[in-house]
Amino acid sequence: MAVRHDERMRGFCERVKLRRGSGKAVVAVACEMLKVIWFILSRREPYQSRNEGRYGVKLKSLVR
C-alpha cells in the first residue's frame, strides 16, 4: 500500500526488488516503514515525504 502512494517507498522497493527479488522487497519496505514510524513517534515530527494533496483530502474527511 505504501508503495502506491509514497514515491520514496516506491523507489526503495524497486531498488531492492532489482537486487533481491519481490518477496524480500516487501519485507524490506515493511522494515523501512517501521523505522520511519519509530522516528516519527520518538521525535514527534510529521512525516516529511507525505503526498500533500492526499494528506489534505484525508484531513478534510476527518473534519466532517
PDB file of N, CA, C, O and CB in Angstrom:
ATOM      1  N   MET A   1       0.813  -1.181   0.000  1.00  0.00           N
ATOM      2  CA  MET A   1       0.000   0.000   0.000  1.00  0.00           C
ATOM      3  C   MET A   1       0.868   1.261   0.000  1.00  0.00           C
ATOM      4  O   MET A   1       0.599   2.200  -0.748  1.00  0.00           O
ATOM      5  CB  MET A   1      -0.931  -0.011   1.195  1.00  0.00           C
ATOM      6  N   ALA A   2       1.890   1.280   0.823  1.00  0.00           N
ATOM      7  CA  ALA A   2       2.753   2.463   0.887  1.00  0.00           C
ATOM      8  C   ALA A   2       3.472   2.681  -0.432  1.00  0.00           C
ATOM      9  O   ALA A   2       3.782   3.817  -0.790  1.00  0.00           O
ATOM     10  CB  ALA A   2       3.771   2.327   2.022  1.00  0.00           C
ATOM     11  N   VAL A   3       3.737   1.622  -1.147  1.00  0.00           N
ATOM     12  CA  VAL A   3       4.459   1.733  -2.416  1.00  0.00           C
ATOM     13  C   VAL A   3       3.604   2.441  -3.461  1.00  0.00           C
ATOM     14  O   VAL A   3       4.138   3.075  -4.372  1.00  0.00           O
ATOM     15  CB  VAL A   3       4.876   0.341  -2.926  1.00  0.00           C
ATOM     16  N   ARG A   4       2.297   2.341  -3.340  1.00  0.00           N
ATOM     17  CA  ARG A   4       1.406   3.002  -4.296  1.00  0.00           C
ATOM     18  C   ARG A   4       1.304   4.499  -4.066  1.00  0.00           C
ATOM     19  O   ARG A   4       1.086   5.251  -5.016  1.00  0.00           O
ATOM     20  CB  ARG A   4       0.031   2.392  -4.225  1.00  0.00           C
ATOM     21  N   HIS A   5       1.455   4.945  -2.839  1.00  0.00           N
ATOM     22  CA  HIS A   5       1.175   6.339  -2.505  1.00  0.00           C
ATOM     23  C   HIS A   5       2.404   7.158  -2.131  1.00  0.00           C
ATOM     24  O   HIS A   5       2.320   8.386  -2.082  1.00  0.00           O
ATOM     25  CB  HIS A   5       0.207   6.388  -1.386  1.00  0.00           C
ATOM     26  N   ASP A   6       3.519   6.533  -1.872  1.00  0.00           N
ATOM     27  CA  ASP A   6       4.703   7.252  -1.420  1.00  0.00           C
ATOM     28  C   ASP A   6       5.850   7.001  -2.388  1.00  0.00           C
ATOM     29  O   ASP A   6       6.288   5.864  -2.568  1.00  0.00           O
ATOM     30  CB  ASP A   6       5.096   6.826   0.015  1.00  0.00           C
ATOM     31  N   GLU A   7       6.331   8.074  -3.010  1.00  0.00           N
ATOM     32  CA  GLU A   7       7.388   7.940  -4.012  1.00  0.00           C
ATOM     33  C   GLU A   7       8.681   7.417  -3.399  1.00  0.00           C
ATOM     34  O   GLU A   7       9.410   6.654  -4.033  1.00  0.00           O
ATOM     35  CB  GLU A   7       7.643   9.279  -4.692  1.00  0.00           C
ATOM     36  N   ARG A   8       8.962   7.825  -2.170  1.00  0.00           N
ATOM     37  CA  ARG A   8      10.179   7.361  -1.502  1.00  0.00           C
ATOM     38  C   ARG A   8      10.158   5.844  -1.296  1.00  0.00           C
ATOM     39  O   ARG A   8      11.141   5.160  -1.581  1.00  0.00           O
ATOM     40  CB  ARG A   8      10.348   8.073  -0.153  1.00  0.00           C
ATOM     41  N   MET A   9       9.042   5.328  -0.803  1.00  0.00           N
ATOM     42  CA  MET A   9       8.925   3.880  -0.579  1.00  0.00           C
ATOM     43  C   MET A   9       8.896   3.122  -1.905  1.00  0.00           C
ATOM     44  O   MET A   9       9.429   2.017  -1.999  1.00  0.00           O
ATOM     45  CB  MET A   9       7.656   3.562   0.237  1.00  0.00           C
ATOM     46  N   ARG A  10       8.279   3.708  -2.925  1.00  0.00           N
ATOM     47  CA  ARG A  10       8.235   3.064  -4.236  1.00  0.00           C
ATOM     48  C   ARG A  10       9.643   2.894  -4.801  1.00  0.00           C
ATOM     49  O   ARG A  10       9.992   1.827  -5.305  1.00  0.00           O
ATOM     50  CB  ARG A  10       7.366   3.881  -5.208  1.00  0.00           C
ATOM     51  N   GLY A  11      10.445   3.952  -4.714  1.00  0.00           N
ATOM     52  CA  GLY A  11      11.814   3.879  -5.199  1.00  0.00           C
ATOM     53  C   GLY A  11      12.647   2.876  -4.425  1.00  0.00           C
ATOM     54  O   GLY A  11      13.427   2.120  -5.004  1.00  0.00           O
ATOM     55  N   PHE A  12      12.474   2.875  -3.104  1.00  0.00           N
ATOM     56  CA  PHE A  12      13.188   1.919  -2.262  1.00  0.00           C
ATOM     57  C   PHE A  12      12.816   0.489  -2.638  1.00  0.00           C
ATOM     58  O   PHE A  12      13.684  -0.377  -2.753  1.00  0.00           O
ATOM     59  CB  PHE A  12      12.884   2.176  -0.779  1.00  0.00           C
ATOM     60  N   CYS A  13      11.526   0.249  -2.828  1.00  0.00           N
ATOM     61  CA  CYS A  13      11.048  -1.086  -3.184  1.00  0.00           C
ATOM     62  C   CYS A  13      11.616  -1.538  -4.527  1.00  0.00           C
ATOM     63  O   CYS A  13      12.048  -2.683  -4.666  1.00  0.00           O
ATOM     64  CB  CYS A  13       9.517  -1.108  -3.229  1.00  0.00           C
ATOM     65  N   GLU A  14      11.618  -0.656  -5.499  1.00  0.00           N
ATOM     66  CA  GLU A  14      12.135  -1.016  -6.822  1.00  0.00           C
ATOM     67  C   GLU A  14      13.626  -1.345  -6.769  1.00  0.00           C
ATOM     68  O   GLU A  14      14.074  -2.288  -7.422  1.00  0.00           O
ATOM     69  CB  GLU A  14      11.888   0.123  -7.816  1.00  0.00           C
ATOM     70  N   ARG A  15      14.393  -0.584  -6.003  1.00  0.00           N
ATOM     71  CA  ARG A  15      15.831  -0.863  -5.885  1.00  0.00           C
ATOM     72  C   ARG A  15      16.086  -2.217  -5.247  1.00  0.00           C
ATOM     73  O   ARG A  15      16.942  -2.973  -5.707  1.00  0.00           O
ATOM     74  CB  ARG A  15      16.520   0.229  -5.070  1.00  0.00           C
ATOM     75  N   VAL A  16      15.345  -2.527  -4.186  1.00  0.00           N
ATOM     76  CA  VAL A  16      15.530  -3.812  -3.512  1.00  0.00           C
ATOM     77  C   VAL A  16      15.040  -4.950  -4.400  1.00  0.00           C
ATOM     78  O   VAL A  16      15.655  -6.016  -4.446  1.00  0.00           O
ATOM     79  CB  VAL A  16      14.787  -3.830  -2.160  1.00  0.00           C
ATOM     80  N   LYS A  17      13.934  -4.724  -5.106  1.00  0.00           N
ATOM     81  CA  LYS A  17      13.371  -5.752  -5.971  1.00  0.00           C
ATOM     82  C   LYS A  17      14.346  -6.151  -7.074  1.00  0.00           C
ATOM     83  O   LYS A  17      14.449  -7.329  -7.417  1.00  0.00           O
ATOM     84  CB  LYS A  17      12.064  -5.268  -6.580  1.00  0.00           C
ATOM     85  N   LEU A  18      15.059  -5.179  -7.629  1.00  0.00           N
ATOM     86  CA  LEU A  18      16.034  -5.484  -8.672  1.00  0.00           C
ATOM     87  C   LEU A  18      17.185  -6.344  -8.150  1.00  0.00           C
ATOM     88  O   LEU A  18      17.668  -7.236  -8.847  1.00  0.00           O
ATOM     89  CB  LEU A  18      16.581  -4.195  -9.262  1.00  0.00           C
ATOM     90  N   ARG A  19      17.614  -6.072  -6.932  1.00  0.00           N
ATOM     91  CA  ARG A  19      18.754  -6.800  -6.373  1.00  0.00           C
ATOM     92  C   ARG A  19      18.372  -8.125  -5.748  1.00  0.00           C
ATOM     93  O   ARG A  19      19.081  -9.117  -5.920  1.00  0.00           O
ATOM     94  CB  ARG A  19      19.442  -5.957  -5.351  1.00  0.00           C
ATOM     95  N   ARG A  20      17.251  -8.160  -5.018  1.00  0.00           N
ATOM     96  CA  ARG A  20      16.941  -9.314  -4.173  1.00  0.00           C
ATOM     97  C   ARG A  20      15.689 -10.092  -4.540  1.00  0.00           C
ATOM     98  O   ARG A  20      15.540 -11.247  -4.140  1.00  0.00           O
ATOM     99  CB  ARG A  20      16.811  -8.866  -2.791  1.00  0.00           C
ATOM    100  N   GLY A  21      14.779  -9.472  -5.303  1.00  0.00           N
ATOM    101  CA  GLY A  21      13.526 -10.139  -5.632  1.00  0.00           C
ATOM    102  C   GLY A  21      12.353  -9.482  -4.921  1.00  0.00           C
ATOM    103  O   GLY A  21      12.530  -8.697  -3.990  1.00  0.00           O
ATOM    104  N   SER A  22      11.156  -9.819  -5.376  1.00  0.00           N
ATOM    105  CA  SER A  22       9.968  -9.122  -4.870  1.00  0.00           C
ATOM    106  C   SER A  22       9.600  -9.504  -3.442  1.00  0.00           C
ATOM    107  O   SER A  22       9.133  -8.656  -2.682  1.00  0.00           O
ATOM    108  CB  SER A  22       8.800  -9.400  -5.769  1.00  0.00           C
ATOM    109  N   GLY A  23       9.800 -10.750  -3.066  1.00  0.00           N
ATOM    110  CA  GLY A  23       9.463 -11.168  -1.701  1.00  0.00           C
ATOM    111  C   GLY A  23      10.289 -10.447  -0.662  1.00  0.00           C
ATOM    112  O   GLY A  23       9.759  -9.990   0.352  1.00  0.00           O
ATOM    113  N   LYS A  24      11.576 -10.340  -0.903  1.00  0.00           N
ATOM    114  CA  LYS A  24      12.451  -9.652   0.041  1.00  0.00           C
ATOM    115  C   LYS A  24      12.209  -8.148   0.009  1.00  0.00           C
ATOM    116  O   LYS A  24      12.428  -7.461   1.007  1.00  0.00           O
ATOM    117  CB  LYS A  24      13.919  -9.959  -0.269  1.00  0.00           C
ATOM    118  N   ALA A  25      11.760  -7.637  -1.127  1.00  0.00           N
ATOM    119  CA  ALA A  25      11.459  -6.211  -1.219  1.00  0.00           C
ATOM    120  C   ALA A  25      10.280  -5.854  -0.324  1.00  0.00           C
ATOM    121  O   ALA A  25      10.275  -4.793   0.300  1.00  0.00           O
ATOM    122  CB  ALA A  25      11.162  -5.813  -2.671  1.00  0.00           C
ATOM    123  N   VAL A  26       9.291  -6.722  -0.255  1.00  0.00           N
ATOM    124  CA  VAL A  26       8.127  -6.471   0.600  1.00  0.00           C
ATOM    125  C   VAL A  26       8.563  -6.400   2.060  1.00  0.00           C
ATOM    126  O   VAL A  26       8.145  -5.504   2.793  1.00  0.00           O
ATOM    127  CB  VAL A  26       7.052  -7.577   0.409  1.00  0.00           C
ATOM    128  N   VAL A  27       9.393  -7.332   2.476  1.00  0.00           N
ATOM    129  CA  VAL A  27       9.876  -7.347   3.856  1.00  0.00           C
ATOM    130  C   VAL A  27      10.752  -6.126   4.126  1.00  0.00           C
ATOM    131  O   VAL A  27      10.672  -5.538   5.205  1.00  0.00           O
ATOM    132  CB  VAL A  27      10.660  -8.645   4.142  1.00  0.00           C
ATOM    133  N   ALA A  28      11.581  -5.740   3.170  1.00  0.00           N
ATOM    134  CA  ALA A  28      12.451  -4.579   3.332  1.00  0.00           C
ATOM    135  C   ALA A  28      11.630  -3.302   3.463  1.00  0.00           C
ATOM    136  O   ALA A  28      11.972  -2.433   4.264  1.00  0.00           O
ATOM    137  CB  ALA A  28      13.420  -4.467   2.151  1.00  0.00           C
ATOM    138  N   VAL A  29      10.557  -3.174   2.691  1.00  0.00           N
ATOM    139  CA  VAL A  29       9.697  -1.990   2.786  1.00  0.00           C
ATOM    140  C   VAL A  29       8.997  -1.966   4.141  1.00  0.00           C
ATOM    141  O   VAL A  29       8.870  -0.906   4.753  1.00  0.00           O
ATOM    142  CB  VAL A  29       8.652  -1.972   1.636  1.00  0.00           C
ATOM    143  N   ALA A  30       8.544  -3.119   4.611  1.00  0.00           N
ATOM    144  CA  ALA A  30       7.904  -3.173   5.928  1.00  0.00           C
ATOM    145  C   ALA A  30       8.886  -2.757   7.020  1.00  0.00           C
ATOM    146  O   ALA A  30       8.518  -2.025   7.939  1.00  0.00           O
ATOM    147  CB  ALA A  30       7.364  -4.590   6.210  1.00  0.00           C
ATOM    148  N   CYS A  31      10.119  -3.213   6.924  1.00  0.00           N
ATOM    149  CA  CYS A  31      11.155  -2.842   7.888  1.00  0.00           C
ATOM    150  C   CYS A  31      11.436  -1.345   7.820  1.00  0.00           C
ATOM    151  O   CYS A  31      11.573  -0.688   8.852  1.00  0.00           O
ATOM    152  CB  CYS A  31      12.447  -3.639   7.629  1.00  0.00           C
ATOM    153  N   GLU A  32      11.520  -0.813   6.620  1.00  0.00           N
ATOM    154  CA  GLU A  32      11.771   0.618   6.437  1.00  0.00           C
ATOM    155  C   GLU A  32      10.620   1.444   7.013  1.00  0.00           C
ATOM    156  O   GLU A  32      10.845   2.489   7.623  1.00  0.00           O
ATOM    157  CB  GLU A  32      11.965   0.946   4.941  1.00  0.00           C
ATOM    158  N   MET A  33       9.391   0.971   6.817  1.00  0.00           N
ATOM    159  CA  MET A  33       8.237   1.680   7.361  1.00  0.00           C
ATOM    160  C   MET A  33       8.267   1.689   8.889  1.00  0.00           C
ATOM    161  O   MET A  33       7.926   2.694   9.513  1.00  0.00           O
ATOM    162  CB  MET A  33       6.937   1.041   6.863  1.00  0.00           C
ATOM    163  N   LEU A  34       8.674   0.570   9.488  1.00  0.00           N
ATOM    164  CA  LEU A  34       8.772   0.517  10.949  1.00  0.00           C
ATOM    165  C   LEU A  34       9.820   1.493  11.465  1.00  0.00           C
ATOM    166  O   LEU A  34       9.623   2.128  12.501  1.00  0.00           O
ATOM    167  CB  LEU A  34       9.108  -0.903  11.413  1.00  0.00           C
ATOM    168  N   LYS A  35      10.923   1.615  10.753  1.00  0.00           N
ATOM    169  CA  LYS A  35      11.957   2.572  11.150  1.00  0.00           C
ATOM    170  C   LYS A  35      11.431   3.994  11.064  1.00  0.00           C
ATOM    171  O   LYS A  35      11.669   4.801  11.962  1.00  0.00           O
ATOM    172  CB  LYS A  35      13.206   2.417  10.271  1.00  0.00           C
ATOM    173  N   VAL A  36      10.716   4.308   9.988  1.00  0.00           N
ATOM    174  CA  VAL A  36      10.151   5.647   9.816  1.00  0.00           C
ATOM    175  C   VAL A  36       9.147   5.939  10.927  1.00  0.00           C
ATOM    176  O   VAL A  36       9.153   7.027  11.503  1.00  0.00           O
ATOM    177  CB  VAL A  36       9.478   5.785   8.431  1.00  0.00           C
ATOM    178  N   ILE A  37       8.290   4.974  11.224  1.00  0.00           N
ATOM    179  CA  ILE A  37       7.285   5.148  12.282  1.00  0.00           C
ATOM    180  C   ILE A  37       7.962   5.388  13.623  1.00  0.00           C
ATOM    181  O   ILE A  37       7.533   6.247  14.393  1.00  0.00           O
ATOM    182  CB  ILE A  37       6.360   3.916  12.367  1.00  0.00           C
ATOM    183  N   TRP A  38       9.015   4.634  13.904  1.00  0.00           N
ATOM    184  CA  TRP A  38       9.746   4.798  15.156  1.00  0.00           C
ATOM    185  C   TRP A  38      10.298   6.220  15.288  1.00  0.00           C
ATOM    186  O   TRP A  38      10.152   6.847  16.337  1.00  0.00           O
ATOM    187  CB  TRP A  38      10.887   3.775  15.242  1.00  0.00           C
ATOM    188  N   PHE A  39      10.926   6.723  14.238  1.00  0.00           N
ATOM    189  CA  PHE A  39      11.494   8.059  14.301  1.00  0.00           C
ATOM    190  C   PHE A  39      10.416   9.135  14.396  1.00  0.00           C
ATOM    191  O   PHE A  39      10.604  10.144  15.075  1.00  0.00           O
ATOM    192  CB  PHE A  39      12.365   8.306  13.091  1.00  0.00           C
ATOM    193  N   ILE A  40       9.296   8.925  13.722  1.00  0.00           N
ATOM    194  CA  ILE A  40       8.192   9.890  13.805  1.00  0.00           C
ATOM    195  C   ILE A  40       7.672   9.965  15.237  1.00  0.00           C
ATOM    196  O   ILE A  40       7.457  11.053  15.770  1.00  0.00           O
ATOM    197  CB  ILE A  40       7.045   9.502  12.833  1.00  0.00           C
ATOM    198  N   LEU A  41       7.472   8.813  15.851  1.00  0.00           N
ATOM    199  CA  LEU A  41       6.934   8.793  17.209  1.00  0.00           C
ATOM    200  C   LEU A  41       7.946   9.274  18.238  1.00  0.00           C
ATOM    201  O   LEU A  41       7.580   9.973  19.183  1.00  0.00           O
ATOM    202  CB  LEU A  41       6.474   7.399  17.564  1.00  0.00           C
ATOM    203  N   SER A  42       9.204   8.913  18.070  1.00  0.00           N
ATOM    204  CA  SER A  42      10.197   9.307  19.071  1.00  0.00           C
ATOM    205  C   SER A  42      10.554  10.785  18.979  1.00  0.00           C
ATOM    206  O   SER A  42      10.843  11.413  19.998  1.00  0.00           O
ATOM    207  CB  SER A  42      11.453   8.470  18.916  1.00  0.00           C
ATOM    208  N   ARG A  43      10.537  11.348  17.782  1.00  0.00           N
ATOM    209  CA  ARG A  43      10.886  12.763  17.609  1.00  0.00           C
ATOM    210  C   ARG A  43       9.675  13.677  17.592  1.00  0.00           C
ATOM    211  O   ARG A  43       9.812  14.899  17.647  1.00  0.00           O
ATOM    212  CB  ARG A  43      11.660  12.946  16.335  1.00  0.00           C
ATOM    213  N   ARG A  44       8.485  13.085  17.515  1.00  0.00           N
ATOM    214  CA  ARG A  44       7.228  13.849  17.463  1.00  0.00           C
ATOM    215  C   ARG A  44       7.227  14.855  16.322  1.00  0.00           C
ATOM    216  O   ARG A  44       6.877  16.021  16.503  1.00  0.00           O
ATOM    217  CB  ARG A  44       6.992  14.574  18.786  1.00  0.00           C
ATOM    218  N   GLU A  45       7.623  14.384  15.149  1.00  0.00           N
ATOM    219  CA  GLU A  45       7.668  15.206  13.948  1.00  0.00           C
ATOM    220  C   GLU A  45       6.752  14.604  12.883  1.00  0.00           C
ATOM    221  O   GLU A  45       6.553  13.390  12.860  1.00  0.00           O
ATOM    222  CB  GLU A  45       9.121  15.328  13.418  1.00  0.00           C
ATOM    223  N   PRO A  46       6.194  15.434  12.005  1.00  0.00           N
ATOM    224  CA  PRO A  46       5.383  14.888  10.907  1.00  0.00           C
ATOM    225  C   PRO A  46       6.267  14.207   9.865  1.00  0.00           C
ATOM    226  O   PRO A  46       7.457  14.501   9.750  1.00  0.00           O
ATOM    227  CB  PRO A  46       4.549  16.003  10.244  1.00  0.00           C
ATOM    228  N   TYR A  47       5.667  13.305   9.120  1.00  0.00           N
ATOM    229  CA  TYR A  47       6.384  12.591   8.068  1.00  0.00           C
ATOM    230  C   TYR A  47       6.703  13.565   6.928  1.00  0.00           C
ATOM    231  O   TYR A  47       5.798  14.224   6.416  1.00  0.00           O
ATOM    232  CB  TYR A  47       5.547  11.378   7.547  1.00  0.00           C
ATOM    233  N   GLN A  48       7.945  13.663   6.533  1.00  0.00           N
ATOM    234  CA  GLN A  48       8.386  14.665   5.568  1.00  0.00           C
ATOM    235  C   GLN A  48       8.063  14.307   4.124  1.00  0.00           C
ATOM    236  O   GLN A  48       7.927  15.207   3.296  1.00  0.00           O
ATOM    237  CB  GLN A  48       9.855  14.874   5.703  1.00  0.00           C
ATOM    238  N   SER A  49       7.938  13.055   3.801  1.00  0.00           N
ATOM    239  CA  SER A  49       7.761  12.659   2.410  1.00  0.00           C
ATOM    240  C   SER A  49       6.304  12.367   2.067  1.00  0.00           C
ATOM    241  O   SER A  49       6.020  11.566   1.177  1.00  0.00           O
ATOM    242  CB  SER A  49       8.604  11.445   2.111  1.00  0.00           C
ATOM    243  N   ARG A  50       5.401  13.005   2.760  1.00  0.00           N
ATOM    244  CA  ARG A  50       3.988  12.720   2.505  1.00  0.00           C
ATOM    245  C   ARG A  50       3.503  13.445   1.254  1.00  0.00           C
ATOM    246  O   ARG A  50       4.065  14.461   0.847  1.00  0.00           O
ATOM    247  CB  ARG A  50       3.132  13.125   3.714  1.00  0.00           C
ATOM    248  N   ASN A  51       2.463  12.908   0.664  1.00  0.00           N
ATOM    249  CA  ASN A  51       1.824  13.484  -0.511  1.00  0.00           C
ATOM    250  C   ASN A  51       0.852  14.557  -0.015  1.00  0.00           C
ATOM    251  O   ASN A  51      -0.182  14.229   0.567  1.00  0.00           O
ATOM    252  CB  ASN A  51       1.086  12.381  -1.374  1.00  0.00           C
ATOM    253  N   GLU A  52       1.171  15.817  -0.236  1.00  0.00           N
ATOM    254  CA  GLU A  52       0.396  16.921   0.328  1.00  0.00           C
ATOM    255  C   GLU A  52      -1.060  16.930  -0.140  1.00  0.00           C
ATOM    256  O   GLU A  52      -1.954  17.236   0.648  1.00  0.00           O
ATOM    257  CB  GLU A  52       1.046  18.233  -0.030  1.00  0.00           C
ATOM    258  N   GLY A  53      -1.313  16.600  -1.407  1.00  0.00           N
ATOM    259  CA  GLY A  53      -2.684  16.576  -1.905  1.00  0.00           C
ATOM    260  C   GLY A  53      -3.519  15.525  -1.208  1.00  0.00           C
ATOM    261  O   GLY A  53      -4.637  15.798  -0.772  1.00  0.00           O
ATOM    262  N   ARG A  54      -2.984  14.336  -1.102  1.00  0.00           N
ATOM    263  CA  ARG A  54      -3.683  13.236  -0.438  1.00  0.00           C
ATOM    264  C   ARG A  54      -3.865  13.533   1.048  1.00  0.00           C
ATOM    265  O   ARG A  54      -4.903  13.216   1.629  1.00  0.00           O
ATOM    266  CB  ARG A  54      -2.915  11.917  -0.626  1.00  0.00           C
ATOM    267  N   TYR A  55      -2.854  14.141   1.656  1.00  0.00           N
ATOM    268  CA  TYR A  55      -2.908  14.490   3.073  1.00  0.00           C
ATOM    269  C   TYR A  55      -4.037  15.489   3.332  1.00  0.00           C
ATOM    270  O   TYR A  55      -4.760  15.366   4.321  1.00  0.00           O
ATOM    271  CB  TYR A  55      -1.555  15.073   3.539  1.00  0.00           C
ATOM    272  N   GLY A  56      -4.191  16.479   2.445  1.00  0.00           N
ATOM    273  CA  GLY A  56      -5.258  17.446   2.595  1.00  0.00           C
ATOM    274  C   GLY A  56      -6.640  16.830   2.482  1.00  0.00           C
ATOM    275  O   GLY A  56      -7.547  17.187   3.234  1.00  0.00           O
ATOM    276  N   VAL A  57      -6.800  15.916   1.555  1.00  0.00           N
ATOM    277  CA  VAL A  57      -8.079  15.227   1.391  1.00  0.00           C
ATOM    278  C   VAL A  57      -8.417  14.428   2.649  1.00  0.00           C
ATOM    279  O   VAL A  57      -9.562  14.441   3.101  1.00  0.00           O
ATOM    280  CB  VAL A  57      -8.042  14.298   0.156  1.00  0.00           C
ATOM    281  N   LYS A  58      -7.430  13.733   3.216  1.00  0.00           N
ATOM    282  CA  LYS A  58      -7.674  12.945   4.423  1.00  0.00           C
ATOM    283  C   LYS A  58      -8.034  13.847   5.594  1.00  0.00           C
ATOM    284  O   LYS A  58      -8.928  13.519   6.374  1.00  0.00           O
ATOM    285  CB  LYS A  58      -6.446  12.097   4.769  1.00  0.00           C
ATOM    286  N   LEU A  59      -7.343  14.992   5.727  1.00  0.00           N
ATOM    287  CA  LEU A  59      -7.671  15.906   6.814  1.00  0.00           C
ATOM    288  C   LEU A  59      -9.088  16.448   6.677  1.00  0.00           C
ATOM    289  O   LEU A  59      -9.806  16.556   7.671  1.00  0.00           O
ATOM    290  CB  LEU A  59      -6.674  17.056   6.856  1.00  0.00           C
ATOM    291  N   LYS A  60      -9.497  16.790   5.460  1.00  0.00           N
ATOM    292  CA  LYS A  60     -10.862  17.282   5.230  1.00  0.00           C
ATOM    293  C   LYS A  60     -11.906  16.227   5.592  1.00  0.00           C
ATOM    294  O   LYS A  60     -12.962  16.554   6.134  1.00  0.00           O
ATOM    295  CB  LYS A  60     -11.036  17.703   3.767  1.00  0.00           C
ATOM    296  N   SER A  61     -11.609  14.960   5.291  1.00  0.00           N
ATOM    297  CA  SER A  61     -12.565  13.898   5.596  1.00  0.00           C
ATOM    298  C   SER A  61     -12.666  13.679   7.107  1.00  0.00           C
ATOM    299  O   SER A  61     -13.714  13.249   7.589  1.00  0.00           O
ATOM    300  CB  SER A  61     -12.156  12.589   4.893  1.00  0.00           C
ATOM    301  N   LEU A  62     -11.613  13.963   7.858  1.00  0.00           N
ATOM    302  CA  LEU A  62     -11.654  13.800   9.311  1.00  0.00           C
ATOM    303  C   LEU A  62     -12.433  14.916   9.995  1.00  0.00           C
ATOM    304  O   LEU A  62     -13.008  14.709  11.064  1.00  0.00           O
ATOM    305  CB  LEU A  62     -10.246  13.748   9.867  1.00  0.00           C
ATOM    306  N   VAL A  63     -12.455  16.101   9.382  1.00  0.00           N
ATOM    307  CA  VAL A  63     -13.114  17.252   9.989  1.00  0.00           C
ATOM    308  C   VAL A  63     -14.633  17.104   9.945  1.00  0.00           C
ATOM    309  O   VAL A  63     -15.326  17.607  10.830  1.00  0.00           O
ATOM    310  CB  VAL A  63     -12.689  18.541   9.283  1.00  0.00           C
ATOM    311  N   ARG A  64     -15.145  16.443   8.960  1.00  0.00           N
ATOM    312  CA  ARG A  64     -16.606  16.317   8.793  1.00  0.00           C
ATOM    313  C   ARG A  64     -17.292  15.720   9.944  1.00  0.00           C
ATOM    314  O   ARG A  64     -18.513  15.563   9.921  1.00  0.00           O
ATOM    315  CB  ARG A  64     -16.922  15.521   7.618  1.00  0.00           C
TER     316      ARG A  64
END
